[in-house]
């Protein structure tokens, strides 16, 4: 999700494809940066560390949550977008300011049961650590220390009960790209949400909150002794607001799914004004309302979404991102709860292969989304099977 609108969001989405030439397997079979990936322009090194740190960190975090909850589906949502609906500072352009916070929420969910929510921080660095590099000088350790501090500024329900996953990715580690991780345990449970009505995620619009940040969470007495009450600044969602928080989390996740599939103004219905809804209601560039224009059949299922043609070393490559047509239509109609029920029912039916006929690498997720790549062999090759919306 990009608060500048769907045009910016799609641009950022396709921009990630530049890393296709920056990653490869090394001699030991581990993922590593290629020679091209190791020599970015100096001004792009920070961006590479940020973007690849985010990608590898989230991949490991999602795998960790999935291994703990194999019977759940996993949704990953930008924490800033969620927090804007409850903690945005007043102004013409609502922001969270410089207040420290985690980067993402990961929700492990199953219809009719409490969800478990994890806080996630992600960082990357280009340090080449050697045996002589002291612990105090390791970029990964410093990043994890700062991440721990950021995680302390967000609590759900009560202090110190929300689990955290802190990730720092070393892009130039000797063994290949290495993700260092810290985990803090906790239940992080959200209450069971109603399948219909005002407490469900199908509500026409979710009201925003104006929750306090300064001295928002009460800390326990030091050393268990009776002492003066202590408070801590934090993005704190009290227990009585957890149902609302679950609604915002589910609806923002639905907006992200539609954005991944190239949806247009249908995204706006899931966002609050402070989350940037107006940017998805506006036409941002010519044809932006029809970017959801591609349809492909993988196995027995039809997937709808958007595609892009780009060049890698002079070779034309088509990339397609989308989701199962049945699930897409449910989200377009605003039926988040039915989408979740149906996605859970279908989770084991998607193809498990990493390639499909007429395509190259393909990634199917158990939530019904897909991303696929293929080489276009001729200048006149038709790009996808177009199905323009009327």
C-alpha positions in Angstrom: 0.0 0.0 0.0 1.2 3.5 -0.9 -0.4 6.5 0.6 0.3 8.4 -2.6 -2.3 6.3 -4.4 -2.5 3.3 -6.6 -0.3 4.8 -9.4 2.6 5.1 -6.9 1.8 1.8 -5.4 2.0 -0.1 -8.7 5.2 1.8 -9.6 6.8 0.6 -6.3 5.5 -2.9 -6.9 7.0 -3.3 -10.3 10.2 -1.5 -9.3 11.1 -4.5 -7.1 11.6 -6.6 -10.3 15.0 -4.9 -10.8 16.4 -7.4 -8.2 15.9 -10.3 -10.6 19.5 -9.7 -11.8 20.8 -8.9 -8.3 20.3 -12.3 -6.7 21.5 -15.8 -7.5 22.7 -19.0 -5.9 26.3 -19.2 -4.7 28.6 -22.2 -4.7 26.9 -23.7 -1.6 23.4 -23.2 -2.9 22.5 -20.3 -0.8 21.1 -17.0 -2.1 23.7 -14.3 -2.5 24.1 -11.0 -4.3 25.5 -11.3 -7.9 28.4 -9.1 -9.0 25.8 -6.6 -10.3 24.0 -6.7 -7.0 27.2 -6.1 -5.1 28.0 -3.0 -7.1 25.0 -0.6 -6.9 25.5 3.1 -7.3 26.5 4.5 -3.9 23.3 6.5 -3.7 21.3 3.3 -4.1 23.0 1.2 -1.4 20.8 2.4 1.3 17.7 1.7 -0.8 19.0 -1.8 -1.7 19.6 -2.6 2.0 16.1 -1.3 2.9 14.2 -3.1 0.2 16.1 -6.4 0.3 16.2 -6.3 4.1 12.4 -5.9 4.0 11.9 -8.7 1.5 14.1 -11.3 3.2 13.1 -10.3 6.7 9.4 -10.6 5.9 9.9 -14.0 4.2 11.6 -15.4 7.3 9.1 -13.8 9.6 6.1 -15.2 7.7 7.8 -18.7 7.6 8.3 -18.6 11.4 4.6 -17.6 12.0 3.4 -20.2 9.5 5.4 -23.0 11.1 3.9 -22.1 14.5 0.3 -21.9 13.0 0.2 -24.4 10.2 -3.6 -24.4 10.2 -3.9 -20.6 9.7 -3.6 -18.2 6.9 -1.0 -15.4 7.1 -1.7 -11.7 6.3 1.1 -9.1 6.4 0.1 -5.4 6.6 2.2 -2.2 6.9 2.0 -1.0 10.5 2.0 2.6 9.6 -1.2 2.3 7.5 -2.9 0.5 10.4 -1.8 3.0 13.1 -2.8 6.1 11.1 -6.5 5.2 11.7 -6.0 5.5 15.4 -3.0 7.6 16.2 -2.5 10.1 13.3 -1.5 13.6 14.2 -3.9 16.3 13.2 -3.1 18.2 10.0 -3.8 18.5 6.3 -1.8 15.3 5.8 -2.1 13.0 8.8 1.1 11.4 9.9 2.6 9.4 12.8 5.6 11.8 13.0 8.9 10.4 14.1 7.5 8.3 16.9 9.3 4.9 16.9 7.2 1.9 15.9 7.5 -1.5 14.2 7.3 -1.9 10.5 4.6 -4.6 10.0 1.9 -6.6 11.5 1.6 -10.3 10.7 -1.8 -11.8 11.5 -2.3 -15.5 11.7 -6.0 -16.1 11.2 -8.7 -18.7 10.9 -12.4 -17.9 10.5 -14.3 -18.2 13.8 -11.2 -18.2 16.0 -9.1 -15.5 17.7 -6.3 -14.2 15.5 -2.7 -14.0 16.7 -0.9 -10.8 15.8 2.9 -10.4 15.6 4.9 -7.1 15.5 7.7 -7.2 12.9 10.7 -5.0 12.3 13.0 -5.4 9.2 16.4 -4.0 8.4 19.3 -4.7 6.0 23.0 -3.8 5.8 26.0 -4.3 3.6 28.6 -4.9 6.3 31.2 -7.6 5.6 31.7 -9.0 9.1 34.9 -10.9 9.8 36.2 -12.8 12.8 37.8 -9.6 14.0 34.5 -7.7 13.9 33.4 -7.2 17.5 29.8 -7.6 18.6 29.5 -4.0 19.4 30.5 -3.2 15.8 28.2 -5.7 14.1 25.6 -3.8 12.1 23.1 -6.6 12.5 23.3 -6.5 16.3 23.0 -2.7 16.3 19.9 -3.0 14.1 18.3 -5.6 16.3 19.0 -3.5 19.4 17.2 -0.5 17.7 14.4 -2.8 16.5 13.9 -4.0 20.1 13.5 -0.4 21.2 11.0 0.3 18.4 8.9 -2.8 19.3 8.6 -1.5 22.9 6.5 1.4 21.6 3.5 -0.7 20.5 1.3 -2.9 22.7 -2.1 -4.6 22.1 -4.5 -5.2 24.9 -2.0 -4.7 27.7 1.7 -4.1 28.2 4.2 -6.7 27.1 1.8 -9.4 25.7 2.3 -8.8 22.0 4.8 -11.2 20.3 7.6 -9.7 18.2 9.9 -10.8 15.4 12.9 -8.6 14.8 14.9 -9.2 11.6 18.3 -7.9 10.3 19.5 -9.1 6.9 23.2 -9.2 6.1 23.5 -8.9 2.3 27.2 -9.6 2.1 27.6 -12.3 4.7 30.3 -14.9 3.7 27.9 -17.8 3.7 25.3 -15.9 1.5 22.5 -13.6 2.4 21.9 -14.2 6.1 18.8 -13.1 8.2 19.4 -12.6 11.9 16.3 -12.9 14.0 15.1 -12.2 17.5 11.7 -13.4 18.8 9.8 -12.2 21.9 6.9 -14.5 22.9 3.4 -13.5 23.8 -0.2 -14.4 22.9 -1.1 -11.3 20.9 -4.7 -12.4 20.6 -7.5 -10.5 19.0 -11.1 -11.3 20.0 -13.3 -13.5 17.7 -15.0 -11.1 15.2 -18.6 -11.4 14.3 -19.2 -12.8 10.8 -21.8 -10.1 10.1 -23.1 -6.8 11.4 -21.4 -3.8 12.8 -18.6 -5.8 14.5 -17.7 -7.6 11.3 -15.1 -6.5 8.7 -17.9 -6.1 6.2 -19.1 -2.8 7.8 -19.4 -0.1 5.2 -16.7 2.0 6.9 -14.7 1.7 10.1 -14.7 4.8 12.4 -11.3 6.3 13.2 -10.0 6.6 16.7 -8.0 9.3 18.5 -6.0 7.2 20.9 -3.4 8.7 23.3 0.3 8.2 22.8 1.9 10.0 25.7 1.9 7.9 28.9 -0.5 5.6 27.2 0.5 2.3 28.8 1.0 1.5 32.5 4.1 -0.4 33.5 4.2 -2.9 36.4 5.9 -1.8 39.6 9.7 -2.0 39.5 11.0 -5.3 41.0 7.5 -6.2 42.1 7.5 -3.6 44.8 4.8 -1.1 45.6 5.9 2.2 44.1 4.8 5.2 42.3 2.8 4.4 39.1 4.9 4.3 36.0 3.8 5.0 32.5 5.3 4.7 29.0 4.7 6.5 25.7 3.4 4.0 23.2 1.0 3.1 20.4 -1.3 1.3 22.8 -4.6 -0.3 21.8 -6.7 -1.0 24.9 -8.5 -4.2 25.2 -11.9 -2.5 24.6 -10.6 -1.4 21.2 -9.2 -4.7 20.0 -12.4 -5.6 18.0 -12.0 -2.3 16.2 -8.3 -2.9 15.6 -9.1 -6.4 14.2 -11.6 -4.8 11.8 -9.0 -2.2 10.6 -6.4 -5.0 10.2 -8.7 -7.2 8.1 -9.9 -4.4 5.9 -6.5 -2.9 5.3 -5.3 -6.4 4.4 -8.1 -6.7 1.9 -7.1 -3.3 0.4 -3.5 -4.7 0.0 -4.8 -7.8 -1.7 -6.8 -5.7 -4.2 -3.8 -3.4 -4.8 -1.6 -6.4 -5.5 -4.1 -7.5 -8.2 -4.1 -4.0 -9.7 -7.6 -3.0 -8.6 -8.7 0.6 -9.1 -11.1 2.6 -7.0 -12.4 -0.6 -5.3 -9.5 -0.2 -2.9 -10.8 3.0 -1.4 -13.8 1.3 0.3 -11.5 -0.4 2.7 -9.5 2.7 3.9 -10.3 5.5 6.3 -9.6 9.1 5.4 -6.5 9.2 7.6 -5.2 6.1 5.8 -5.3 8.0 2.5 -8.6 6.9 1.1 -8.9 9.9 -1.2 -5.7 8.9 -3.1 -7.4 5.8 -4.2 -10.7 7.5 -5.2 -8.9 9.9 -7.6 -7.6 9.2 -11.1 -3.9 9.5 -10.7 -2.8 8.9 -14.3 -4.4 8.0 -17.7 -5.8 4.5 -17.6 -5.2 4.0 -13.9 -8.8 2.9 -13.4 -8.2 0.0 -15.7 -4.9 -1.4 -14.6 -6.7 -4.6 -13.5 -6.7 -5.9 -17.0 -5.1 -9.3 -17.2 -6.5 -12.8 -16.8 -4.6 -16.1 -16.8 -5.6 -19.7 -16.0 -3.2 -21.7 -13.9 -4.4 -25.3 -13.5 -8.2 -25.3 -13.0 -8.3 -21.8 -11.5 -8.6 -18.4 -13.2 -6.5 -15.6 -11.8 -7.1 -11.9 -12.5 -4.7 -9.1 -11.9 -2.3 -6.8 -13.7 0.9 -7.3 -15.7 4.0 -5.3 -16.7 6.6 -5.8 -19.4 10.1 -4.8 -18.6 13.6 -5.5 -19.9 16.4 -7.5 -18.2 19.7 -7.2 -20.2 17.7 -6.5 -23.4 15.3 -9.5 -22.9 11.6 -8.6 -22.6 10.0 -10.2 -19.5 6.3 -10.2 -18.6 5.4 -10.1 -14.9 1.8 -10.9 -13.7 0.5 -10.4 -10.2 -3.1 -11.2 -9.3 -5.4 -13.4 -7.2 -8.1 -16.0 -7.8 -11.0 -14.5 -9.7 -13.5 -15.9 -7.2 -11.7 -14.3 -4.2 -11.2 -11.0 -6.1 -14.9 -10.6 -6.8 -15.7 -11.1 -3.1 -13.4 -8.3 -2.1 -14.6 -6.0 -4.8 -18.1 -6.4 -3.4 -16.9 -5.6 0.1 -17.4 -9.1 1.5 -14.3 -9.5 3.6 -15.7 -12.1 6.0 -16.9 -14.3 3.1 -13.5 -13.8 1.4 -11.7 -15.1 4.5 -14.0 -18.1 4.8 -13.6 -19.0 1.1 -9.9 -18.3 1.1 -9.5 -20.7 4.0 -11.5 -23.4 2.3 -9.4 -23.1 -0.8 -6.0 -22.8 0.8 -4.9 -26.3 -0.1 -6.2 -26.3 -3.7 -3.7 -23.9 -5.3 -0.9 -25.2 -7.5 2.2 -26.1 -5.5 4.7 -26.0 -8.4 7.2 -23.2 -8.8 6.8 -23.2 -12.6 3.8 -23.7 -14.9 3.5 -24.3 -18.6 4.2 -21.3 -20.8 5.6 -19.4 -17.9 8.9 -19.3 -15.9 9.0 -19.0 -12.1 5.6 -18.8 -10.4 4.8 -18.2 -6.7 1.4 -19.3 -5.4 0.4 -18.3 -1.9 -2.2 -20.1 0.2 -4.3 -16.9 0.3 -5.0 -17.3 -3.5 -2.5 -14.7 -4.8 0.1 -15.4 -7.4 3.0 -13.8 -9.1 4.4 -15.2 -12.4 7.3 -14.3 -14.8 8.0 -15.3 -18.3 10.2 -14.3 -21.2 8.6 -12.8 -24.3 10.3 -14.3 -27.3 9.1 -11.9 -30.0 8.4 -8.2 -30.4 4.9 -9.1 -31.6 4.2 -11.5 -28.7 0.9 -10.8 -27.2 1.1 -9.8 -23.6 -1.3 -11.8 -21.5 -5.0 -12.5 -22.2 -6.6 -9.1 -21.9 -10.0 -8.7 -20.5 -10.6 -4.9 -20.2 -13.3 -3.9 -17.8 -16.2 -2.1 -19.4 
